[in-house]
Amino acid sequence: MNTQLKKRNLIQFYLIQSILRQNSLRQLRTKPTHHYNDKYRTRNTKEANQQDDLFMYKSKGQHLLTNQRILDSIVRKSSINPTDTVLEIGPGTGNLTLKLLDVASKVVAVEIDKRMVGVLNKRVKEHGFEDKLSVIREDALKAEFPRFDLVVANIPYGISSPLVVKLVYGANPFRSATLLLQKEFARRLLAKPGDSEFNRLAVNVKLVADVEFVMNVSKRDFFPVPKVDSSVVIIRPKDQIPDVNLDEWWAFTKKCFGKKNKTLGATFKQKKKVIELFRLSKMTSSNGEEINRNQYVCADDDGDNEEESDGEECHSSSCADRELLLFKEKIIEVLKAGSFEDKRPSKLCNEELLCLLSMLNQSGIYFHEQTKPRNVDNVAFAAAYS
């Protein structure tokens, strides 16, 4: 009996010690540890207790920037004038919006989540800014933006690429866009020829705008905490852009950067590319008259081989038409004349790419089907050329 009592007392002693140890550790922690799923409950705040029961959906890119110092810095770097109308995309619950309303004449906020809009409107009303805020509850990629002077936004990661293209190639002129982006995406925008991140997005954006790095932002400054850090960049549209057919430019860079580290000579010797460019060029020279593609398919191509090895060429012995061979030779002649045959797109600046496109067009080689007009506000357009 005494032995059982001693064991029970010993067990109780260790349990009490364990509880005391856990409480001590909690008090020593400077930051709480959370385990999140796809839904996240926001922290209670004195300023906006309307958010208490609001869930954050990580799959929709809902990460609220909570660091007041970073928010103030973004507003300050944006150089907002008292007469400016600011476009904010993805305002969430209004952490950045309230600071923009404090310095701008008007803020146009584009938000698709009606729950966020409800909290945003309540917080704005509490601060007396309701007359300065206009909310568009729509998908930012599909929405028609009103006139604005600046863009200041914490961009949802999932729409960064098409949204940036929509802004810089859209119909609305603006002074600058201060954007909080995923760090990796920002590095792609800032990449220069020769950088491993250099890509078609950087080429197309920098044709019409300059991109400036501002600062990095830790993932710990967001709630819920994303998996990666972010960066702030400022995009400023250029006063003058090169005199180039944009449809041609976008289609040309798409062809070149499909395999950006492959030499241009190897890229444009590929059988399928030669046939495609020949068809487009013939349609342009014949005012859109349809060309029979099958007429120029190589005789030994049974159509089953979708992939082709690097350097595969359309040889005279395997081609059904002499004209196609002459067209391929013309492409190679242009590349050699400009010393581009052994160069790689990932190493070329925009001036060199513009020069090459001009030489190819002058030789009757085109990349865009002229009968198809573009629409810069279309989501498919924005996704295709970024």
Disulfide bonds with the S-S distance in Angstrom:
Cys314-Cys319 2.37
